[in-house]
Amino acid sequence: MTESNRSIALFQGKTVARTWHNNQWYFSVSDVVEILTDSLNVKDYIKKMRSRDNELSVNWGTICTPLDMIAKDGKNRKLNCANTEGIFRIIQSIPSPKAEPFKRWLAKVGYERIQEIEDPELGTKRTRALYKAKGYPDGWIEKRMRGIAVRETLTDEWQKRGVKEGKEYSILTAEIAKATFGMTPSQHQNTRTLNVKICATT
């Protein structure tokens, strides 16, 4: 079962969407391919890559798993994802000098996740550092971290009481966000989208 939290990892200043699924990290295939190839049309590159590598194409359904993620347009979509082993296999079909450091980066991400399982506080520290690196103020970070802790506690309790993910789950999550941040997740997303548009026009 995929955890509800979704993450953005950074590699050489670029973002890679990832999600924790079946006790391991799964990464957005299109993000990885885009970084390693600098392709302007990632879908077309993947199509040509599969046509060149018949074995990869035949096993594509096994290597890739469609998972819910926040796409670059800010919307929740099912994106093709692969675990570390699957990403390594895809990298083999990409003739790029960037492949080797990417492999080392994936190994580092996996190692950090193992550390976080052994010491959950490390995950919290890394999350704080990531928000700080993105320029969020300390007050916002503290409120965000408290909100995450409260949400995790409540969702654990909901699951114990039989609340399943769906409409009821979304309503409760929205109420938590509104109480914590003064706006629902959809309102927050609209605000982010508006800010991006404003920045792009200035």
C-alpha positions as CSV (number, residue, x, y, z in Angstrom):
1,M,0.0,0.0,0.0
2,T,1.3,3.4,-0.9
3,E,1.8,5.9,2.0
4,S,-0.2,9.1,1.7
5,N,2.8,11.4,2.0
6,R,4.7,12.3,-1.2
7,S,8.2,13.7,-1.5
8,I,10.3,15.7,-3.8
9,A,14.0,14.7,-3.9
10,L,16.7,17.0,-5.3
11,F,19.4,15.8,-7.7
12,Q,21.9,18.4,-9.1
13,G,19.4,21.2,-8.4
14,K,16.5,19.4,-10.2
15,T,13.5,17.7,-8.6
16,V,12.6,14.0,-8.7
17,A,9.2,13.0,-7.5
18,R,9.2,10.0,-5.2
19,T,6.8,8.0,-3.0
20,W,7.2,5.3,-0.4
21,H,5.5,2.2,-1.8
22,N,5.8,-1.5,-0.7
23,N,8.5,-0.5,1.8
24,Q,10.8,1.2,-0.7
25,W,11.2,4.4,-2.6
26,Y,9.7,4.6,-6.1
27,F,10.8,7.4,-8.4
28,S,9.1,9.2,-11.2
29,V,10.6,7.7,-14.4
30,S,9.9,10.8,-16.5
31,D,11.8,13.0,-14.0
32,V,14.8,10.7,-14.1
33,V,14.9,10.5,-17.9
34,E,14.5,14.3,-18.2
35,I,17.5,14.9,-15.8
36,L,19.7,12.4,-17.5
37,T,18.9,13.4,-21.1
38,D,17.9,17.1,-20.9
39,S,15.2,16.1,-23.3
40,L,12.5,18.6,-24.2
41,N,10.1,15.8,-25.0
42,V,10.4,13.1,-22.4
43,K,7.5,11.0,-23.6
44,D,9.0,10.9,-27.1
45,Y,12.5,10.0,-25.7
46,I,11.0,7.1,-23.6
47,K,9.2,5.8,-26.6
48,K,12.3,5.8,-28.7
49,M,14.3,4.3,-25.9
50,R,11.9,1.4,-25.6
51,S,12.0,0.9,-29.4
52,R,15.8,0.6,-29.2
53,D,15.8,-1.8,-26.2
54,N,13.3,-4.6,-26.9
55,E,14.0,-6.3,-23.5
56,L,13.2,-3.1,-21.7
57,S,10.0,-2.6,-23.7
58,V,8.9,-6.2,-23.1
59,N,9.4,-5.8,-19.3
60,W,8.2,-2.2,-19.1
61,G,5.0,-3.2,-17.3
62,T,7.0,-5.1,-14.6
63,I,9.6,-2.4,-14.2
64,C,7.2,0.5,-14.0
65,T,4.3,0.9,-11.6
66,P,1.6,3.7,-12.0
67,L,1.4,5.5,-8.7
68,D,-0.4,8.6,-7.5
69,M,1.9,11.6,-7.4
70,I,1.7,15.4,-7.7
71,A,2.7,16.1,-11.3
72,K,4.6,19.2,-12.4
73,D,1.3,20.9,-13.2
74,G,0.4,20.6,-9.6
75,K,-2.3,18.0,-10.2
76,N,-2.6,14.6,-8.7
77,R,-1.9,12.1,-11.4
78,K,-0.8,8.5,-11.9
79,L,2.8,8.6,-13.0
80,N,5.0,5.7,-14.1
81,C,7.4,5.0,-11.3
82,A,10.2,2.5,-10.6
83,N,12.1,1.4,-7.6
84,T,15.9,1.7,-7.4
85,E,16.4,-1.6,-9.3
86,G,14.0,-0.5,-12.0
87,I,15.6,2.9,-12.4
88,F,19.0,1.2,-12.7
89,R,17.6,-0.9,-15.6
90,I,16.2,2.2,-17.3
91,I,19.5,4.0,-16.9
92,Q,21.3,1.2,-18.8
93,S,19.3,2.3,-21.9
94,I,20.3,5.9,-21.6
95,P,23.8,6.7,-23.1
96,S,24.5,9.6,-20.7
97,P,27.6,10.6,-18.7
98,K,25.2,11.7,-16.0
99,A,24.1,8.2,-15.2
100,E,26.9,7.3,-12.8
101,P,26.4,10.1,-10.3
102,F,22.7,9.4,-10.5
103,K,23.3,5.8,-9.5
104,R,25.3,7.1,-6.5
105,W,22.6,9.5,-5.6
106,L,19.9,6.7,-5.6
107,A,22.1,4.6,-3.4
108,K,22.5,7.6,-1.0
109,V,18.7,8.1,-0.9
110,G,18.2,4.4,-0.1
111,Y,20.8,4.5,2.6
112,E,19.2,7.6,4.2
113,R,15.8,5.9,4.2
114,I,17.2,3.0,6.1
115,Q,18.7,5.5,8.6
116,E,15.3,7.2,9.0
117,I,13.6,3.8,9.7
118,E,16.2,3.2,12.5
119,D,16.0,6.8,13.8
120,P,12.8,8.6,12.7
121,E,14.2,11.9,14.0
122,L,16.7,12.0,11.1
123,G,13.7,12.1,8.7
124,T,12.3,15.1,10.6
125,K,15.7,16.9,10.5
126,R,16.0,16.3,6.8
127,T,12.5,17.6,6.1
128,R,13.3,20.8,8.0
129,A,16.5,21.2,6.1
130,L,14.7,20.8,2.8
131,Y,12.1,23.4,3.6
132,K,14.9,25.8,4.8
133,A,16.8,25.3,1.5
134,K,13.7,26.2,-0.4
135,G,13.5,29.5,1.4
136,Y,10.6,28.9,3.8
137,P,10.7,31.1,7.0
138,D,11.3,29.4,10.3
139,G,7.8,30.2,11.6
140,W,6.2,28.5,8.6
141,I,8.5,25.5,8.9
142,E,7.6,25.0,12.6
143,K,3.9,25.2,11.9
144,R,4.3,22.8,9.0
145,M,6.2,20.3,11.1
146,R,3.6,20.4,13.9
147,G,0.8,20.0,11.3
148,I,2.5,16.9,9.9
149,A,2.9,15.4,13.3
150,V,-0.7,16.0,14.2
151,R,-1.9,14.7,10.9
152,E,0.1,11.5,11.2
153,T,-1.3,10.9,14.8
154,L,-4.8,11.5,13.7
155,T,-4.6,9.4,10.5
156,D,-3.2,6.5,12.5
157,E,-6.2,6.8,14.9
158,W,-8.6,7.0,11.9
159,Q,-7.2,3.8,10.5
160,K,-7.5,2.1,13.8
161,R,-11.2,3.1,13.9
162,G,-11.8,1.9,10.3
163,V,-11.8,5.2,8.4
164,K,-10.7,4.3,4.9
165,E,-9.0,6.6,2.3
166,G,-11.6,8.2,0.1
167,K,-14.1,11.0,0.4
168,E,-14.4,10.8,4.2
169,Y,-10.7,10.7,4.6
170,S,-10.2,13.7,2.3
171,I,-12.8,15.7,4.2
172,L,-11.1,15.1,7.5
173,T,-7.6,15.9,6.0
174,A,-9.0,19.1,4.6
175,E,-10.4,20.1,8.0
176,I,-7.0,19.5,9.6
177,A,-5.2,21.6,7.0
178,K,-7.8,24.4,7.4
179,A,-7.4,24.4,11.2
180,T,-3.6,24.4,11.0
181,F,-2.9,26.7,8.0
182,G,-6.2,28.6,7.5
183,M,-6.8,27.0,4.1
184,T,-7.6,23.6,2.6
185,P,-5.0,21.7,0.5
186,S,-6.8,22.7,-2.7
187,Q,-6.8,26.4,-1.6
188,H,-3.1,26.1,-0.8
189,Q,-2.4,24.6,-4.2
190,N,-4.3,27.4,-5.9
191,T,-2.2,30.0,-4.0
192,R,1.0,28.3,-5.0
193,T,-0.1,28.2,-8.7
194,L,-1.0,31.9,-8.5
195,N,2.4,32.7,-7.0
196,V,4.1,30.8,-9.7
197,K,2.2,32.7,-12.4
198,I,3.0,36.1,-10.7
199,C,6.7,35.2,-10.5
200,A,6.7,34.2,-14.2
201,T,5.2,37.5,-15.3
202,T,7.5,39.7,-13.2
